[in-house]
Amino acid sequence: MNDDIYDLAIIGAGPGGYHAAIRAAQYGAKIALIEKEALGGTCLNWGCIPTKALYASTKLIQQIREHGDEFGISCDLSLDFGKAVDRKNKIVQELVEGIISLQKSWKNDVFYGFGKIIGGNIDNGFDLSIESENDVKTIKAKRVIIATGSSPKLIPNFNIDHQRILTSSDILHPNFKIVPRKLVIIGAGVIGCEFANIFATFGSKVTVLEYLPLPIATEEPMIIREIMNKFENMGIELLISQNVLSIEKTEHGVKVTTCPANIPKEEIENAEKKVFEGDYCLISVGREKEISNIGLEQLGIKLNRGSIYVTLETLETNIKGIYAIGDVTGGLMLAHVARYEGDVAVANALYSIGGFKIKPMKTDYSVVPATIFTSPNIGSVGLRRADAKDKNISITMGRFTYAALGKAKCMGEEEGFIMFLANKEDGKIIGASCIGAEAPELIAEIALGMKFGLSAHDIASVIHSHPTISEMVLEGAEDVFGMAIHRRGRPRLP
């Protein structure tokens, strides 16, 4: 095979793709990174990072509103959403520039345009075309990683016009600086709940419509109740079991028509309808895989329910030498999962080429933390109580509240709690959930412990600095075996 060709071509420069490019370069591979829009992909440009930048603004506002007086701060707040958006845009730009700089430092070739696999095989290399506005380039690579990600789902009868009826990408556009007087959000998953928190804080009257009987339905029931109570206190109207039938653009806004979600399809026409009006409507009901016209059909790459089929352990498709990572595989649609899968795919791709000091890897999804940046934050990892029951695992539970922690009181962060689930037989942690200040950071420590099979006793035996929020983990672990110092009594066991 010609040594001048790329060792690895990566289509898509989101958190999985750009990470994979750098990781492969660290092993001395020659890399082509192809991106149709901006380095960083959805996560950095229209997802994780911009929402967290806006969340930081809302968190500061909420802190001053709720605790300013007791902290000795007295002022009249003047909110400027436009400035918050400008800050968000600046953060995104700086991080994108940082990724560009990193790719240059590793001497990776970055191609801007639409990438497509047009032929080839593992023996002779794969041919790829890169189509930009003014040019079409062709390159060759020994191996390929598909990391094209996903985009907001466009449901036809929702009439998404990107003006009044918006996707998450639209509402995070650098020039969207409007605080709607009334905002209707379709979907109470992670995205919907995060935007509800942001815009309600900045002054929107927010209505959230959810098809399922609960918001963020994958979380523990106690966590869900806590966030529902917070939403109610914030004036967010959350309506569950709502089947959205249509969304129409009106002269000055939008009109959303729903019926109960449990109505059979043939009875919907005669069912009782509700109408909700707003200035804007945000659609947050899922995402679609970006797999159209990238060469899957030509090479015979298999699909599974609209996702690229991969051998789960290696992330290789049915075509030898072509791998897929991130959202396109139909697995967990999380940026940190895509990043991890980038490591696995790179290891296996370079090992199969030969000549690199690298060993093959197998995926392990046994410990994957998840986070939701509402206020308060939510973090979780491992099993929920319902999962443990389904698996016939006998558990014991530990629980500790922020209100009982000295550092949380000092910070004015007394909302929420942490809960541990441990296997009753050996005390090993099998799951944890947290809602409150820095919940995602606390869950990271627990995820590390779970990865290496630690028990509640093991975690509780680690000295945690005082006074810190990390002591939530210490006392929560202690409570699993009834020894938390700052807790009265015992939690009710499942």
C-alpha positions as CSV (number, residue, x, y, z in Angstrom):
1,M,0.0,0.0,0.0
2,N,1.2,3.5,-0.9
3,D,2.9,5.1,2.2
4,D,1.8,8.6,1.1
5,I,-1.8,7.9,1.9
6,Y,-3.4,8.7,5.2
7,D,-3.3,6.1,7.9
8,L,-6.7,7.2,9.2
9,A,-9.4,9.5,7.8
10,I,-12.0,10.7,10.2
11,I,-15.4,12.0,8.9
12,G,-16.8,14.4,11.5
13,A,-14.9,16.7,14.0
14,G,-17.2,16.6,17.0
15,P,-16.1,15.5,20.4
16,G,-15.5,11.9,19.1
17,G,-13.9,12.8,15.8
18,Y,-11.5,15.6,16.8
19,H,-10.4,13.6,19.9
20,A,-9.8,10.5,17.8
21,A,-7.6,12.6,15.4
22,I,-5.4,13.8,18.2
23,R,-5.2,10.4,19.9
24,A,-4.2,8.8,16.6
25,A,-1.6,11.5,16.0
26,Q,-0.1,10.8,19.4
27,Y,0.8,7.3,18.1
28,G,2.5,8.8,15.1
29,A,-0.4,8.2,12.5
30,K,-0.9,10.4,9.5
31,I,-4.4,11.9,9.9
32,A,-7.1,13.5,7.7
33,L,-9.9,15.1,9.7
34,I,-13.0,16.1,7.6
35,E,-15.6,18.5,8.9
36,K,-18.5,20.0,7.0
37,E,-19.1,23.0,9.4
38,A,-17.0,23.8,12.5
39,L,-14.5,21.8,14.6
40,G,-16.1,20.7,17.8
41,G,-19.3,19.7,16.1
42,T,-22.7,20.0,17.8
43,C,-21.4,19.6,21.3
44,L,-19.1,22.7,21.2
45,N,-21.0,24.9,18.7
46,W,-24.7,24.1,19.2
47,G,-25.0,21.9,22.3
48,C,-23.1,21.1,25.5
49,I,-20.8,24.1,25.7
50,P,-23.2,27.0,24.7
51,T,-25.9,25.7,27.0
52,K,-23.5,25.5,29.9
53,A,-22.3,29.0,29.2
54,L,-25.9,30.3,29.4
55,Y,-26.5,28.1,32.4
56,A,-23.7,29.8,34.2
57,S,-25.4,33.1,33.7
58,T,-28.7,31.8,35.0
59,K,-27.0,30.2,38.0
60,L,-25.5,33.5,39.0
61,I,-28.9,35.3,38.6
62,Q,-30.6,32.7,40.7
63,Q,-28.0,32.9,43.4
64,I,-28.4,36.6,43.7
65,R,-32.2,36.5,43.6
66,E,-32.5,33.7,46.1
67,H,-29.7,34.4,48.5
68,G,-28.3,37.9,47.7
69,D,-29.9,39.6,50.8
70,E,-28.6,37.0,53.3
71,F,-25.1,37.1,51.6
72,G,-25.1,40.9,52.2
73,I,-25.7,41.8,48.5
74,S,-28.5,44.2,47.8
75,C,-29.1,45.4,44.2
76,D,-31.7,45.7,41.5
77,L,-30.9,43.1,38.8
78,S,-30.9,44.3,35.2
79,L,-30.8,41.3,32.9
80,D,-29.3,41.5,29.4
81,F,-29.7,38.2,27.6
82,G,-27.8,39.6,24.6
83,K,-24.7,40.0,26.7
84,A,-25.0,36.5,28.0
85,V,-25.2,35.3,24.4
86,D,-22.1,37.3,23.5
87,R,-20.2,35.7,26.4
88,K,-21.5,32.3,25.2
89,N,-20.3,33.0,21.6
90,K,-16.9,34.1,22.8
91,I,-16.4,30.9,24.8
92,V,-17.4,28.8,21.8
93,Q,-15.0,30.7,19.5
94,E,-12.1,30.4,21.9
95,L,-12.6,26.7,22.3
96,V,-13.0,26.1,18.5
97,E,-9.8,28.1,18.0
98,G,-8.1,25.9,20.6
99,I,-9.1,22.7,18.8
100,I,-7.8,24.2,15.5
101,S,-4.5,25.0,17.2
102,L,-4.3,21.4,18.6
103,Q,-4.8,19.8,15.2
104,K,-2.1,22.0,13.8
105,S,0.3,21.2,16.6
106,W,-0.2,17.5,15.8
107,K,0.2,18.2,12.1
108,N,-3.2,16.7,11.3
109,D,-4.6,17.8,7.9
110,V,-8.1,19.3,8.4
111,F,-10.4,19.4,5.4
112,Y,-13.5,21.5,5.5
113,G,-16.3,20.1,3.4
114,F,-18.8,17.2,3.2
115,G,-17.0,13.9,3.5
116,K,-18.0,10.8,1.7
117,I,-16.5,7.3,1.3
118,I,-16.6,6.6,-2.5
119,G,-14.9,3.2,-2.7
120,G,-12.0,1.0,-1.7
121,N,-11.3,-1.8,0.7
122,I,-9.1,-2.7,3.6
123,D,-6.4,-4.1,1.3
124,N,-5.9,-1.2,-1.0
125,G,-7.2,1.7,1.1
126,F,-10.4,3.7,1.0
127,D,-11.2,6.6,-1.3
128,L,-13.0,9.6,0.1
129,S,-14.3,12.8,-1.5
130,I,-14.5,16.1,0.3
131,E,-17.0,18.5,-1.3
132,S,-16.8,22.2,-0.3
133,E,-18.5,25.2,-1.9
134,N,-15.9,25.8,-4.6
135,D,-14.0,22.5,-4.8
136,V,-14.1,18.7,-4.6
137,K,-11.0,16.9,-3.3
138,T,-10.2,13.2,-3.2
139,I,-8.0,11.6,-0.6
140,K,-7.1,8.0,0.3
141,A,-6.8,6.4,3.7
142,K,-5.9,3.0,5.0
143,R,-8.7,3.1,7.6
144,V,-11.8,5.3,8.2
145,I,-13.7,6.4,11.3
146,I,-17.2,7.7,10.8
147,A,-18.1,10.3,13.5
148,T,-20.7,12.4,11.8
149,G,-22.9,12.7,14.9
150,S,-26.6,13.8,14.9
151,S,-28.9,16.8,14.3
152,P,-32.2,17.8,15.8
153,K,-35.1,15.7,14.7
154,L,-37.4,17.5,12.2
155,I,-40.9,16.2,12.6
156,P,-43.0,17.2,9.5
157,N,-46.3,18.1,11.2
158,F,-44.4,20.3,13.6
159,N,-43.8,22.8,10.8
160,I,-40.3,23.8,11.9
161,D,-39.5,27.0,10.1
162,H,-36.4,28.0,12.1
163,Q,-38.0,31.4,12.8
164,R,-40.7,30.9,15.3
165,I,-40.7,27.1,15.5
166,L,-37.2,26.3,16.5
167,T,-34.7,23.5,17.0
168,S,-32.1,23.6,19.8
169,S,-29.5,24.6,17.1
170,D,-31.7,27.6,16.2
171,I,-32.2,28.8,19.7
172,L,-28.4,28.6,20.2
173,H,-27.6,30.5,17.0
174,P,-25.0,33.2,17.8
175,N,-27.5,35.9,16.8
176,F,-30.5,34.6,18.7
177,K,-30.7,37.1,21.5
178,I,-34.4,37.2,22.2
179,V,-36.1,36.3,25.5
180,P,-39.6,35.2,24.4
181,R,-42.4,36.6,26.5
182,K,-44.0,33.1,26.2
183,L,-42.0,30.0,25.2
184,V,-43.5,26.6,24.5
185,I,-41.1,23.7,24.7
186,I,-42.0,20.3,23.3
187,G,-40.2,17.6,25.2
188,A,-39.1,17.4,28.8
189,G,-35.9,15.4,28.3
190,V,-32.5,16.7,29.1
191,I,-32.5,19.4,26.3
192,G,-36.0,20.6,27.1
193,C,-35.4,20.9,30.8
194,E,-32.1,22.7,30.4
195,F,-33.7,25.3,28.1
196,A,-36.7,25.7,30.4
197,N,-34.4,26.6,33.3
198,I,-32.4,29.1,31.2
199,F,-35.3,31.0,29.7
200,A,-37.5,31.0,32.8
201,T,-34.6,32.5,34.7
202,F,-34.3,35.3,32.1
203,G,-38.0,36.1,32.3
204,S,-39.9,33.9,29.8
205,K,-43.2,32.3,30.8
206,V,-42.3,28.7,29.9
207,T,-44.7,25.9,29.2
208,V,-43.2,22.4,28.7
209,L,-45.2,19.6,27.0
210,E,-44.1,16.0,27.5
211,Y,-45.5,12.9,25.9
212,L,-44.3,10.5,28.6
213,P,-45.9,10.4,32.1
214,L,-42.7,11.9,33.6
215,P,-39.9,14.4,32.6
216,I,-36.3,13.1,32.3
217,A,-37.9,9.7,32.7
218,T,-34.6,7.8,33.0
219,E,-33.7,9.3,36.3
220,E,-34.7,8.1,39.8
221,P,-38.3,9.0,40.8
222,M,-37.0,11.0,43.8
223,I,-34.8,13.1,41.5
224,I,-37.7,13.7,39.1
225,R,-39.9,14.8,42.0
226,E,-37.2,17.2,43.2
227,I,-36.8,18.9,39.8
228,M,-40.6,19.0,39.2
229,N,-40.9,20.9,42.5
230,K,-38.2,23.3,41.5
231,F,-39.8,24.0,38.1
232,E,-43.1,24.7,39.9
233,N,-41.3,27.2,42.2
234,M,-39.8,28.8,39.1
235,G,-43.2,29.2,37.5
236,I,-42.4,26.7,34.8
237,E,-45.6,25.0,33.6
238,L,-44.9,21.3,33.1
239,L,-47.6,19.2,31.5
240,I,-47.0,15.5,31.1
241,S,-48.8,12.8,29.0
242,Q,-49.4,15.4,26.2
243,N,-49.5,14.2,22.6
244,V,-48.6,17.2,20.4
245,L,-50.8,17.0,17.3
246,S,-49.7,20.1,15.5
247,I,-47.7,23.3,15.7
248,E,-48.8,26.3,13.7
249,K,-47.2,29.6,13.1
250,T,-49.6,32.5,13.7
251,E,-49.4,36.2,12.9
252,H,-47.5,37.0,16.1
253,G,-46.3,33.6,17.4
254,V,-47.2,29.9,17.5
255,K,-50.1,27.7,18.4
256,V,-49.6,24.2,19.8
257,T,-52.5,21.7,19.8
258,T,-52.4,18.6,22.0
259,C,-54.6,15.7,23.2
260,P,-54.0,13.2,26.0
261,A,-51.1,10.8,25.2
262,N,-53.1,7.7,26.1
263,I,-55.7,8.2,23.4
264,P,-55.7,5.5,20.7
265,K,-54.8,6.8,17.2
266,E,-58.3,6.1,15.8
267,E,-59.9,8.2,18.5
268,I,-57.7,11.3,18.4
269,E,-60.0,13.2,16.0
270,N,-62.8,13.2,18.6
271,A,-60.6,13.5,21.7
272,E,-60.5,16.6,23.9
273,K,-57.9,19.1,22.6
274,K,-55.8,21.7,24.4
275,V,-54.3,24.7,22.7
276,F,-51.1,26.5,24.0
277,E,-49.9,29.8,22.5
278,G,-46.5,31.4,22.7
279,D,-44.2,33.7,20.9
280,Y,-41.8,30.9,20.1
281,C,-41.8,27.1,20.2
282,L,-38.7,25.0,20.9
283,I,-38.7,21.4,19.6
284,S,-36.6,19.1,21.7
285,V,-37.9,15.6,21.0
286,G,-34.7,13.8,20.0
287,R,-32.0,13.7,17.3
288,E,-31.4,12.0,14.0
289,K,-28.2,10.3,12.9
290,E,-26.2,12.2,10.3
291,I,-25.6,9.3,7.9
292,S,-27.2,10.4,4.6
293,N,-25.0,10.4,1.5
294,I,-21.8,9.6,3.2
295,G,-21.2,6.4,1.2
296,L,-22.8,3.7,3.3
297,E,-24.9,2.3,0.5
298,Q,-22.1,2.2,-2.0
299,L,-19.9,0.1,0.3
300,G,-22.7,-2.0,1.7
301,I,-22.3,-0.7,5.3
302,K,-25.1,-2.2,7.3
303,L,-27.6,-0.1,9.2
304,N,-29.7,-1.1,12.3
305,R,-32.8,0.9,12.9
306,G,-31.4,4.0,11.3
307,S,-28.0,3.8,12.9
308,I,-24.7,2.4,11.6
309,Y,-24.3,-1.2,12.7
310,V,-21.0,-1.9,14.5
311,T,-19.5,-4.8,16.3
312,L,-20.0,-3.5,19.8
313,E,-16.7,-4.5,21.3
314,T,-14.5,-3.1,18.5
315,L,-16.7,-0.4,16.9
316,E,-15.9,-1.8,13.4
317,T,-18.7,-1.9,10.9
318,N,-19.4,-5.0,8.7
319,I,-16.9,-3.5,6.2
320,K,-13.4,-4.3,7.5
321,G,-11.3,-1.2,8.1
322,I,-14.3,1.2,8.6
323,Y,-15.3,2.1,12.1
324,A,-18.1,4.2,13.5
325,I,-18.3,6.1,16.8
326,G,-20.7,8.4,18.7
327,D,-24.3,9.2,17.9
328,V,-24.3,7.4,14.5
329,T,-24.0,4.0,16.2
330,G,-27.3,4.2,18.0
331,G,-25.7,3.9,21.4
332,L,-25.7,6.4,24.2
333,M,-25.8,9.9,22.6
334,L,-23.4,11.5,25.0
335,A,-20.3,13.6,24.1
336,H,-18.1,11.7,26.6
337,V,-19.2,8.4,25.2
338,A,-18.1,9.5,21.7
339,R,-14.8,10.6,23.1
340,Y,-14.2,7.2,24.7
341,E,-15.3,5.4,21.6
342,G,-12.8,7.5,19.7
343,D,-10.0,5.9,21.8
344,V,-11.3,2.4,21.1
345,A,-11.7,2.9,17.4
346,V,-8.3,4.5,17.0
347,A,-6.6,1.6,18.9
348,N,-8.3,-1.0,16.8
349,A,-7.8,0.8,13.5
350,L,-4.1,1.4,14.1
351,Y,-3.4,-2.0,15.5
352,S,-5.0,-3.6,12.3
353,I,-2.6,-1.5,10.1
354,G,0.4,-2.6,12.1
355,G,3.6,-0.7,12.9
356,F,2.2,1.3,15.8
357,K,2.9,0.8,19.5
358,I,-0.7,0.3,20.4
359,K,-2.8,-2.6,21.6
360,P,-6.4,-3.3,20.5
361,M,-9.2,-2.2,22.8
362,K,-12.7,-3.5,23.7
363,T,-15.5,-1.2,24.7
364,D,-16.9,-1.3,28.3
365,Y,-20.1,0.6,28.9
366,S,-20.6,-0.7,32.4
367,V,-19.9,2.7,34.0
368,V,-21.2,5.7,32.1
369,P,-22.1,8.9,34.0
370,A,-24.8,11.2,32.8
371,T,-25.5,14.9,33.7
372,I,-28.3,17.4,33.4
373,F,-27.6,21.1,33.9
374,T,-30.8,22.3,35.3
375,S,-30.8,24.2,38.6
376,P,-30.0,22.3,40.7
377,N,-27.7,20.1,38.6
378,I,-28.4,16.4,38.2
379,G,-25.9,13.6,37.9
380,S,-26.3,9.8,37.8
381,V,-24.3,6.7,37.1
382,G,-25.0,2.9,37.0
383,L,-28.3,1.3,37.9
384,R,-31.5,2.9,39.3
385,R,-33.6,1.1,41.9
386,A,-36.0,-0.1,39.2
387,D,-33.1,-1.6,37.2
388,A,-31.8,-3.4,40.3
389,K,-35.3,-4.9,40.9
390,D,-35.5,-6.0,37.3
391,K,-32.1,-7.7,37.6
392,N,-33.1,-9.3,41.0
393,I,-30.3,-7.6,42.7
394,S,-30.9,-7.1,46.4
395,I,-29.7,-3.6,47.4
396,T,-29.2,-1.3,50.3
397,M,-29.4,2.5,49.9
398,G,-27.5,5.4,51.4
399,R,-28.8,9.0,51.2
400,F,-27.5,12.3,52.4
401,T,-28.9,15.8,51.9
402,Y,-27.1,19.1,51.1
403,A,-28.9,20.8,53.9
404,A,-26.9,18.8,56.4
405,L,-23.5,19.7,54.9
406,G,-21.5,22.6,56.3
407,K,-20.0,23.7,52.9
408,A,-23.4,23.6,51.2
409,K,-24.8,25.9,53.8
410,C,-22.0,28.3,53.4
411,M,-22.6,28.4,49.7
412,G,-26.4,28.8,50.0
413,E,-26.7,25.4,48.2
414,E,-29.1,23.5,50.5
415,E,-31.3,22.0,47.8
416,G,-31.1,18.3,46.9
417,F,-29.4,15.1,48.0
418,I,-27.2,12.3,46.9
419,M,-28.2,8.6,47.0
420,F,-26.1,5.4,46.7
421,L,-27.2,2.0,45.7
422,A,-25.0,-0.9,46.9
423,N,-25.3,-4.6,46.4
424,K,-26.5,-6.0,49.7
425,E,-24.2,-9.1,49.4
426,D,-20.8,-7.4,49.0
427,G,-21.5,-3.7,49.5
428,K,-20.2,-2.8,46.0
429,I,-21.6,0.4,44.6
430,I,-23.9,-0.4,41.6
431,G,-25.5,3.0,41.1
432,A,-25.7,6.6,42.3
433,S,-27.9,9.6,41.7
434,C,-27.5,13.2,42.8
435,I,-29.4,16.5,42.5
436,G,-27.8,19.6,43.8
437,A,-24.7,21.8,43.6
438,E,-21.8,20.2,41.6
439,A,-23.8,16.9,41.2
440,P,-21.9,16.0,37.9
441,E,-18.5,16.4,39.6
442,L,-19.6,14.3,42.6
443,I,-20.8,11.5,40.3
444,A,-17.4,11.5,38.6
445,E,-15.8,10.3,41.8
446,I,-18.4,7.6,42.3
447,A,-18.0,6.5,38.6
448,L,-14.3,6.0,39.3
449,G,-15.0,3.9,42.3
450,M,-17.6,1.8,40.4
451,K,-15.2,1.3,37.5
452,F,-12.7,-0.4,39.9
453,G,-15.3,-2.3,41.9
454,L,-15.1,-0.3,45.1
455,S,-17.6,-0.8,47.9
456,A,-19.4,1.8,50.0
457,H,-16.8,1.0,52.8
458,D,-14.0,1.6,50.4
459,I,-15.3,5.0,49.4
460,A,-16.1,6.0,52.9
461,S,-12.5,5.1,54.0
462,V,-11.1,7.8,51.7
463,I,-10.2,11.0,53.6
464,H,-12.2,13.8,52.0
465,S,-11.1,17.4,52.5
466,H,-13.2,19.6,54.8
467,P,-15.1,21.7,54.2
468,T,-16.0,20.7,50.7
469,I,-19.0,19.6,48.6
470,S,-17.1,16.3,48.1
471,E,-18.1,15.3,51.6
472,M,-21.6,14.5,50.1
473,V,-19.9,11.5,48.6
474,L,-18.3,10.5,51.9
475,E,-21.5,10.8,54.0
476,G,-23.7,9.2,51.3
477,A,-21.4,6.2,51.2
478,E,-21.3,6.0,55.0
479,D,-25.1,6.0,55.1
480,V,-25.2,2.8,53.0
481,F,-24.1,1.0,56.1
482,G,-25.9,3.3,58.6
483,M,-22.8,5.3,59.7
484,A,-23.2,8.8,58.3
485,I,-22.2,11.2,61.0
486,H,-24.5,14.1,60.1
487,R,-27.7,12.1,59.4
488,R,-30.4,11.2,61.9
489,G,-32.0,7.8,61.5
490,R,-31.9,5.6,58.4
491,P,-33.3,5.9,54.9
492,R,-36.3,3.7,53.9
493,L,-34.9,0.8,52.0
494,P,-36.6,-0.1,48.7
